[in-house]
Amino acid sequence: MTDLIIVGAGPAGLAAALHAKALGHHPLLLEAESAGRDRRGSRAIFIHRRTLDLLDAAHPGLGPRIAADGLVWPVKQTFWAGRKVFERAYTADQVRRAPFASLPQPAIEQHLLDACRTVGVDIRWDTPVTAVRITGDTVTLHTADSTVLHTPYLIAADGARSTIRTSLGIRLSGGTSRKAFVIADVAEDPGLPLPPARVFHYRHPAAHKRNVLLVPFRGGWRMDIQCRPDDDPAHLTDRAPRFAHALLGPAYRDRVTWASSYHFRQRVAEQFTDPHQRVLLAGEAAHQFPPFGARGMNSGIADAHAAATAIHTALTAPIPRTAHDAVRHYADRRRTAALHNSTAAATALAHLEADRLAIRARQYAAALLAPRWPRAGQWLDGAPYGPRLNHAPTTGY
Ligand SMILES: Cc1cc2nc3c(=O)[nH]c(=O)nc-3n(C[C@H](O)[C@H](O)[C@H](O)COP(=O)(O)OP(=O)(O)OC[C@H]3O[C@@H](n4cnc5c(N)ncnc54)[C@H](O)[C@@H]3O)c2cc1C
């Protein structure tokens, strides 16, 4: 019997395996998909400094490697109806210290996977878990090929549709964003590279007054277009090349590598562990947030770190009570963090959707005042990402 099984080789599962290994354990990582799977697509691109530090603690050198592969944009700007209302430039020294890295999720996952392989994490691909049962202090897992596995502790990092969470009857509460967003990745034209600035546009004139976020990463751009209530998201997704032309330039029309539309889920599990304190939910198995503020993958990696630490404490605890307390503490602390993240993401989404007159009035007033009162422009720049959180001293989210 292995001392820890992790289900799901997304960022949360891979990070949990790395941290468990660093703490001296031999986790078994089960993944439904095959080793050569295609994980392209518009998912996370923003990795916070604190996440880089957590990964570096689990595998020294990993944080700087991810930061070096990513991009720190030296400028961020915000426009209102085509007029600049905010700009901030980072100094060369700030850029060098990498307060964050902009890197597509598949590249981040590849770094995590390489690190797992280096330290010899046992990964079993093509192994979907179909059910889980807990009796006393043993977790029993059933896989699609009828294998039965036993473990004292399990980290469920099997994503938003988590089989483990469903199998345990743990419900999610929350909802889904009403408006849709079209998100596309656009490959950079090496002959015509654009200055790497993160740019948010309220009411972009070239996008028929839709809000647009443009985020550079090494080798490309993330284009995020907020649909209007009368838009057909599928139709708008098909028009991604036209948007790339209008927003990035004619050379970018044929460089869209991925486009998709989303209604963002915003849901938190009602418990992060089972009544026996043997299964710990982490990442999207435990919570889903809209991406504004980059809380999804980042908080999933923070969960992973905390879950591996709690299991280490439980496995080395002198008495069962200490073991239960460690897992209960994990569940309470990370659920509190998820609720904070959910509230912050909801604030960001309400600002972007601007359904309420009071929000729209505040935005218009700030746009008017911005040329003479920089704090108004600063507020317009920061509000699409929600309030900053500092409730968890080690992670911030
Ligand atoms: C458009 C968009 C933009 C985003 N931007 C950001 C951002 O900038 N920053 C950020 O922090 N987050 C962002 N996110 C969120 C981020 O992508 C997710 O939070 C992250 O992928 C969740 O990681 P995870 O490991 O929990 O789950 P997943 O990545 O979903 O991984 C789950 C894994 O479990 C496997 N699995 C599932 N079921 C089983 C089973 N039964 N048995 C075995 N294996 C199983 C799956 O195959 C998968 O490999 C964004 C998301 C979207 C959609």
The ligand as an SDF file (V2000), in Angstrom:
LIG
                    3D

 53 58  0  0  0  0  0  0  0  0999 V2000
   -9.7070   30.7120  -20.2090 C   0  0  0  0  0  0  0  0  0  0  0  0
   -9.0530   30.3780  -18.9200 C   0  0  0  0  0  0  0  0  0  0  0  0
   -8.0330   31.1860  -18.4370 C   0  0  0  0  0  0  0  0  0  0  0  0
   -7.4150   30.8960  -17.2170 C   0  0  0  0  0  0  0  0  0  0  0  0
   -6.4180   31.7220  -16.7600 N   0  0  0  0  0  0  0  0  0  0  0  0
   -5.8190   31.4610  -15.5770 C   0  0  0  0  0  0  0  0  0  0  0  0
   -4.6960   32.2380  -15.1190 C   0  0  0  0  0  0  0  0  0  0  0  0
   -4.1950   33.1420  -15.8090 O   0  0  0  0  0  0  0  0  0  0  0  0
   -4.1440   31.9150  -13.9020 N   0  0  0  0  0  0  0  0  0  0  0  0
   -4.6520   30.9060  -13.1310 C   0  0  0  0  0  0  0  0  0  0  0  0
   -4.1490   30.7240  -12.0110 O   0  0  0  0  0  0  0  0  0  0  0  0
   -5.6640   30.1080  -13.5610 N   0  0  0  0  0  0  0  0  0  0  0  0
   -6.2630   30.3440  -14.7600 C   0  0  0  0  0  0  0  0  0  0  0  0
   -7.2430   29.5010  -15.2290 N   0  0  0  0  0  0  0  0  0  0  0  0
   -7.6540   28.3260  -14.4250 C   0  0  0  0  0  0  0  0  0  0  0  0
   -6.7330   27.1120  -14.6130 C   0  0  0  0  0  0  0  0  0  0  0  0
   -6.6600   26.7520  -15.9730 O   0  0  0  0  0  0  0  0  0  0  0  0
   -7.2670   25.9490  -13.7710 C   0  0  0  0  0  0  0  0  0  0  0  0
   -7.5220   26.4100  -12.4610 O   0  0  0  0  0  0  0  0  0  0  0  0
   -6.3040   24.7760  -13.6780 C   0  0  0  0  0  0  0  0  0  0  0  0
   -6.1450   24.0800  -14.8840 O   0  0  0  0  0  0  0  0  0  0  0  0
   -6.8390   23.7410  -12.6730 C   0  0  0  0  0  0  0  0  0  0  0  0
   -5.8460   22.7960  -12.4590 O   0  0  0  0  0  0  0  0  0  0  0  0
   -6.2230   21.4010  -11.7880 P   0  0  0  0  0  0  0  0  0  0  0  0
   -4.9430   20.6360  -11.7340 O   0  0  0  0  0  0  0  0  0  0  0  0
   -7.0000   21.6200  -10.5620 O   0  0  0  0  0  0  0  0  0  0  0  0
   -7.2570   20.7250  -12.8390 O   0  0  0  0  0  0  0  0  0  0  0  0
   -7.0490   20.3050  -14.3440 P   0  0  0  0  0  0  0  0  0  0  0  0
   -6.0760   21.1620  -15.0400 O   0  0  0  0  0  0  0  0  0  0  0  0
   -8.4230   20.1950  -14.9150 O   0  0  0  0  0  0  0  0  0  0  0  0
   -6.4090   18.8390  -14.2420 O   0  0  0  0  0  0  0  0  0  0  0  0
   -7.1730   17.7240  -13.7990 C   0  0  0  0  0  0  0  0  0  0  0  0
   -6.4800   16.4620  -14.2930 C   0  0  0  0  0  0  0  0  0  0  0  0
   -7.1760   15.3240  -13.7550 O   0  0  0  0  0  0  0  0  0  0  0  0
   -7.3680   14.3700  -14.7820 C   0  0  0  0  0  0  0  0  0  0  0  0
   -8.5520   13.5650  -14.4310 N   0  0  0  0  0  0  0  0  0  0  0  0
   -9.8430   13.9750  -14.4660 C   0  0  0  0  0  0  0  0  0  0  0  0
  -10.6530   12.9860  -14.0450 N   0  0  0  0  0  0  0  0  0  0  0  0
   -9.8520   11.9350  -13.7190 C   0  0  0  0  0  0  0  0  0  0  0  0
  -10.0950   10.6220  -13.2140 C   0  0  0  0  0  0  0  0  0  0  0  0
  -11.3420   10.2070  -12.9540 N   0  0  0  0  0  0  0  0  0  0  0  0
   -9.0490    9.8040  -13.0120 N   0  0  0  0  0  0  0  0  0  0  0  0
   -7.7640   10.2200  -13.2520 C   0  0  0  0  0  0  0  0  0  0  0  0
   -7.4710   11.4560  -13.7390 N   0  0  0  0  0  0  0  0  0  0  0  0
   -8.5030   12.3060  -13.9610 C   0  0  0  0  0  0  0  0  0  0  0  0
   -7.5340   15.2040  -16.0400 C   0  0  0  0  0  0  0  0  0  0  0  0
   -7.2800   14.4460  -17.2170 O   0  0  0  0  0  0  0  0  0  0  0  0
   -6.5020   16.3030  -15.8100 C   0  0  0  0  0  0  0  0  0  0  0  0
   -5.2350   15.9320  -16.2660 O   0  0  0  0  0  0  0  0  0  0  0  0
   -7.8590   29.7670  -16.4570 C   0  0  0  0  0  0  0  0  0  0  0  0
   -8.8590   28.9320  -16.9620 C   0  0  0  0  0  0  0  0  0  0  0  0
   -9.4560   29.2220  -18.1690 C   0  0  0  0  0  0  0  0  0  0  0  0
  -10.5360   28.3050  -18.7050 C   0  0  0  0  0  0  0  0  0  0  0  0
  1  2  1  0
  2  3  1  0
  2 52  2  0
  3  4  2  0
  4  5  1  0
  4 50  1  0
  5  6  2  0
  6  7  1  0
  6 13  1  0
  7  8  2  0
  7  9  1  0
  9 10  1  0
 10 11  2  0
 10 12  1  0
 12 13  2  0
 13 14  1  0
 14 15  1  0
 14 50  1  0
 15 16  1  0
 16 17  1  0
 16 18  1  0
 18 19  1  0
 18 20  1  0
 20 21  1  0
 20 22  1  0
 22 23  1  0
 23 24  1  0
 24 25  2  0
 24 26  1  0
 24 27  1  0
 27 28  1  0
 28 29  2  0
 28 30  1  0
 28 31  1  0
 31 32  1  0
 32 33  1  0
 33 34  1  0
 33 48  1  0
 34 35  1  0
 35 36  1  0
 35 46  1  0
 36 37  1  0
 36 45  1  0
 37 38  2  0
 38 39  1  0
 39 40  1  0
 39 45  2  0
 40 41  1  0
 40 42  2  0
 42 43  1  0
 43 44  2  0
 44 45  1  0
 46 47  1  0
 46 48  1  0
 48 49  1  0
 50 51  2  0
 51 52  1  0
 52 53  1  0
M  END
$$$$
